[in-house]
Amino acid sequence: MQLDRLDLKILHFIQTRGRLANKELAELVNLSPSACHQRFQRLQSDGWIKSFSAEVDIERLCAPVQAIATLALSNHSPETFNVLEGLVESMPEALEAYTVSGSFDFIIRFACPNMSRYMALTSSLIKDCPAISNISTHVILKQNKRFSGFPINHLVGQQMK
């Protein structure tokens, strides 16, 4: 399915503003509420919208240790990647994980209640995936820019008016 300018505007506003009433979204994209709702439903049912979530102010709840770990592997077999991916998937403290190119093979972002828990997690990874040859930890001191959605208009080369 090809997306048009209005579809892209709908995607832009729901990813950057989150929860919007249909009437408000319709006004933002210059559509009638019923036409906007139909487009939104189609975008959702066709899989263009993956999910909805809320950003929780974690610093108000606790002060987690957040870290980014870069992992290098001694072998690059599909089995090794499957083992590592399964281990990371089972760790609730692993917020995001990426297979990457370059000096490292894997990047994981963690949020742990304390450094001891982080150390236990990395020790467990090393024990359960012997192909890990190096883990470098980068403790996050401050978030300078938060992810607020992809810049759809820049990525697809269309101006959103």
matplotlib code that plots the C-alpha trace (Angstrom):
import matplotlib.pyplot as plt

x = [0.0, 1.3, 1.1, 0.1, 0.9, -2.1, -1.2, 2.3, 1.0, -1.2, 1.8, 3.9, 1.4, 0.6, 4.2, 5.3, 2.2, 1.0, -2.5, -4.7, -8.5, -9.7, -11.2, -7.8, -5.9, -8.4, -7.9, -4.1, -4.2, -7.1, -9.5, -13.1, -13.2, -14.7, -12.2, -9.4, -10.7, -11.0, -7.4, -6.2, -7.9, -6.5, -2.9, -3.4, -4.9, -2.3, 0.5, 1.9, 1.3, 3.0, 1.8, 0.9, 2.8, 3.4, 6.7, 7.0, 9.1, 11.4, 13.4, 10.3, 9.9, 13.6, 17.1, 18.1, 21.6, 21.4, 24.1, 24.9, 26.9, 28.8, 29.6, 32.1, 31.8, 34.6, 32.4, 29.6, 27.6, 23.8, 23.6, 25.8, 23.5, 20.4, 21.8, 22.7, 19.4, 17.5, 19.5, 18.9, 15.2, 14.8, 16.3, 13.7, 16.4, 17.6, 15.5, 16.8, 19.3, 20.8, 23.0, 25.5, 28.4, 31.9, 34.1, 31.3, 28.6, 25.8, 24.6, 22.3, 20.8, 20.1, 18.2, 19.1, 18.2, 22.0, 25.4, 25.5, 22.5, 24.1, 27.3, 25.2, 23.5, 26.8, 28.4, 25.4, 25.8, 29.5, 28.7, 25.8, 27.3, 31.0, 31.5, 31.4, 35.0, 34.5, 31.9, 32.4, 30.1, 29.1, 27.2, 24.6, 25.1, 22.5, 20.1, 20.6, 18.0, 15.1, 13.7, 10.4, 9.7, 11.3, 11.6, 9.2, 9.1, 12.9, 13.3, 10.7, 11.7, 8.3, 7.4, 4.6, 2.6]
y = [0.0, 3.4, 6.2, 9.7, 13.1, 12.8, 9.4, 10.6, 13.6, 11.2, 9.0, 12.1, 13.5, 10.3, 9.4, 12.8, 13.7, 10.3, 10.0, 12.3, 12.5, 11.8, 15.3, 16.9, 14.7, 15.5, 19.2, 18.8, 17.0, 19.0, 16.2, 15.5, 13.4, 10.5, 10.5, 10.8, 7.9, 5.7, 6.5, 5.9, 2.6, 1.6, 2.6, 0.6, -2.5, -2.5, -2.5, 1.0, 1.7, -1.0, -0.1, 2.6, 3.3, 6.0, 7.5, 7.1, 9.6, 6.9, 9.4, 10.2, 6.5, 5.6, 6.5, 3.5, 2.9, 3.2, 1.9, 1.1, -2.1, -2.9, -6.5, -8.2, -11.8, -14.2, -16.0, -14.9, -18.0, -17.7, -20.0, -17.5, -14.6, -16.7, -17.6, -14.0, -12.6, -15.1, -14.2, -10.5, -11.0, -12.8, -9.8, -7.3, -4.8, -4.9, -2.1, -2.2, -4.3, -4.0, -6.2, -3.7, -3.5, -2.2, -2.9, -4.4, -6.9, -6.0, -3.0, -3.2, -0.5, -1.4, 0.1, -1.5, -0.7, -0.6, -1.3, -4.7, -5.9, -4.6, -6.5, -9.7, -9.4, -9.0, -11.8, -14.0, -13.0, -14.0, -17.3, -18.3, -17.0, -17.9, -16.4, -12.9, -11.7, -8.2, -6.1, -2.3, -0.4, 3.2, 4.5, 7.1, 10.2, 12.4, 12.1, 15.1, 14.3, 11.8, 9.8, 11.4, 9.6, 9.2, 12.4, 10.9, 13.9, 13.9, 10.1, 9.8, 13.0, 14.7, 18.1, 17.9, 21.1]
z = [0.0, -1.0, 1.6, 0.6, 2.3, 4.6, 5.8, 6.5, 8.5, 10.6, 11.3, 12.2, 14.7, 16.4, 16.9, 18.2, 20.2, 21.3, 22.4, 20.4, 20.1, 16.6, 16.4, 17.3, 14.9, 12.1, 12.7, 12.6, 9.2, 7.8, 7.3, 8.5, 11.7, 9.8, 7.0, 9.5, 11.6, 8.5, 7.5, 11.0, 11.2, 7.8, 8.9, 12.1, 10.5, 7.7, 10.2, 9.7, 13.4, 15.5, 19.0, 21.5, 24.7, 27.3, 28.4, 32.1, 34.1, 35.6, 37.6, 39.7, 40.6, 41.2, 40.1, 37.9, 36.7, 32.9, 30.7, 27.1, 26.6, 23.4, 22.9, 20.6, 19.6, 18.8, 16.3, 14.1, 13.6, 13.4, 16.5, 18.5, 17.6, 18.4, 21.8, 22.6, 21.3, 23.5, 26.6, 26.1, 25.3, 28.7, 30.6, 31.6, 32.3, 28.7, 27.2, 23.6, 21.7, 18.2, 16.0, 14.5, 12.1, 13.1, 16.0, 18.0, 17.1, 19.6, 21.5, 24.5, 26.6, 30.2, 33.1, 36.5, 40.1, 40.9, 39.5, 41.3, 39.2, 36.0, 36.9, 37.5, 34.2, 32.2, 34.2, 33.2, 29.6, 29.6, 31.3, 29.1, 25.8, 25.8, 22.3, 24.0, 23.8, 25.0, 26.8, 27.1, 29.4, 28.9, 31.9, 30.9, 32.9, 31.2, 28.4, 26.0, 23.5, 23.8, 21.0, 20.0, 16.8, 13.4, 11.2, 8.7, 6.4, 6.1, 5.7, 2.9, 1.2, 1.4, 2.9, 5.4, 5.3]

ax = plt.figure().add_subplot(projection="3d")
ax.plot(x, y, z, "-o")
ax.set_aspect("equal")
plt.show()
